[in-house]
Amino acid sequence: MALIDITEIAKTYVMGEEEVHALREVSLRVDKGEYVAIMGPSGSGKSTLMNLIGCLDTPTSGSYRLNGVEVAEMTDDQLAEIRNREIGFVFQTFNLLPRTTALAQVELPLVYAGLAKKERHQRAVDALKAVGLGDRLGHQPSELSGGQRQRVAVARALITHPSLILADEPTGNLDSKTGADIMALFDELNSTGNTIIVVTHEEDIAGHARRIVRLLDGQILDDAPNTPERKMPTVSASAPVP
C-alpha cells in the first residue's frame, strides 16, 4: 500500500476576481521508505503540493489518501492529530521557540500526544543523541549554531516516529558545509527506513533523493529515478527551467 496516493488533485485560489490554478490534476504515489525530491521554479506549485501532502491545506478537487485514509474526509481535529502523529516537519526557518531548551523543543509533540513526562523526556534525549546533540540538551536556540538548530528540528520531527518526514528547503539558511551535514543525516535516516520528501529548488540538494519529481505551471513535468546519467527534461525556450 502506498503511503501517499494522490489522484488528480487540483488547487485553485480565488484572488479577487481572478482564479489562480496552483495545481492542475496532479497524480503522485510515494511508497513507504522512498526518498523523493520535489523541485520546480517559483510559481510551479511545489509549495502548494507540500502543504497538501503535509495536511496543512486541502485540495479543491481530487483525492489524497495518506496511509490509506482519505484526507478530505477528516475533521480539523483529525487533521491536527495526523499532522502530529504521522508527519514530521522540517522547515527552512527551523521554527524553534526562542527561549526553550533543545530538550523541551523536542518533547513538545509528545506533550500534545499526551505522553507521560518520564517517557517523553527519555524519548527526547534519545532523539537528540541520535542527531549528535546529546551534549546540547539544555541549550536554547540562541546558544546553538544554525546546523545545530536544524538538528533539533530534525529530532523534533522524528520524535513521534512519523510515517513521513517532510522537509521544506531544509538547508536554505545554512552554509554549504553545514547543509551537506544535514543532508547526510537525511541520507542516514532514509537508509534506516524513513520515508522522506524534500521540497527544494537546489539541484545538489535534490541529488540526495532516489527520485526527483519536477513541477512546472502546476503540473508534473517529469517524475523519474535519480540516476547519475539522467539529464534534465527538455522544455520550450519560453518556459522557465525547473
Secondary structure by P-SEA (a helix, b strand, c coil): cccbbbcbbbbbbbccccccccccbbbbbbccbbbbbbbbccccaaaaaaaaaaccccccbbbbbccccccccccaaaaaaaaaccbbbbcccccccccccaaaaaaaaaaaacccaaaaaaaaaaaaaaaccccccccccccccaaaaaaaaaaaaacccccbbbbccccccccaaaaaaaaaaaaaaaaabbbbbbbcccccccccccbbbbbccccccccccccccccccccccccccc
